[in-house]
Amino acid sequence: MPVFRLVPPVEPSAGQAAILRLKRMTPDWVLQCNRCGSRTSMTLVNGAEVRNGRIQGGTVILRHVCAECYKRGVTQFMLPDPPRLVKPPKPRRRKLKLVK
C-alpha cells in the first residue's frame, strides 16, 4: 500500500505573485478576470453598422469576455454564471394495489 506524505506549498512565481497582489487590491464591484487578473472586458458584436457616426444593430455573440485572454485564444467570461433555480421534484404517483 502506498504511503502518502504532505508536500509543502511551493512559492508562487513572480507572475503568479503579481496576479495575486492585483486580485487582493481590487474592490468587489470591479470586473476582473479569474485567469489572468486583467480588468479589460470586451463585447463581440456581429453585423453592426455605422449610421450617423454611431454603431447600430448587430447580434451580440460574446459579452463581458476578458480581452487579454481572448488575444491568447481563450474565452474567459468575467461575470459569474447566474444562479439556476432548482425546482422541487414532482410527487411520484404510487402504484395502486389490487384488492382481492
N, C-alpha and C positions, 0 to 999 in steps of 0.2 A: 504494500500500500504506500503511495507517495506521501512524503512529508511536506506540508505546506508551511511556508515561512512568510512573515510580513516583510515587505520591501519598503525601505524609507522613501518618502516622496522625493522626486527629482526637482532640482531648482529649475524654474522656467527660463527659457532662452530670453535674449534681450527683446526680441519682437513680441513674444508672449507676455513678458512683463509690462511692456508699453501698452498692450491691449488691455490688460487687467487694470492698469492705472487709469486709462481712459474710461473704462466701464465704471470704476468706483467714483469718478469725478462727476459723472452726468446725473442730472436730476431724473426723476421717474417719468416726467412728461416728454422728454426728448426721445425721438425715434433713434435707435442705434442698432446696427447690425450685430446679431449674436455671433456671427462667424469671424468677421474681421474688425469690428469695432468702429466702422465708418458711420458717419451721420448723413451721408448724401443718399437721398432716395430719388427714384425716377418712376415715371409712368409711361408705358409704351402704348401709343395710340396708332391704329391702322386706318388709313383712308381719310385723314384730316385734310381740310382745305384752308387756304388763306383767303379770307374775304375782308376787304376794307382794313387790311393790316392786322386782322385777328385770326387766330386759329379756330376753326369751327368744324363741328361734326366729327366723324370718325368713331371707331369702335375701340374701347379700352381693352387691351389684351392683358397687360400686367400692371398692377398698381402697387405702389409702396415697395418697390424692389430695390435692394442695395445696388447702387451704381458701380461701386468698386468690385463687388463680387461678379456682377453681370459682365464687366470687362474681361474677367478671367474665365467666363463661360459657366458660371454657377448662378442659378436663380435662387436667391435667398430673400424671402419675404421678411420685412421688418416689423409688421404687425403680427401679433399672435392670432391664432385661429379663434374665431368666435366660439363661445361655448355652445355645445349642442344640447338641445333639450332631450332628456331621457324620458320616454313615455313609460308609464307603469304597464306591466304586462296585462293582457286581457284575461279575464277569468276563464278558466277552462271548463268546458261543459262536461259534466260527469256522465258516464255511461249508465243508462238505466238498467237495473237488474230485472230479470224476468221473474214474475211472481207466479208460483205454481199453485 
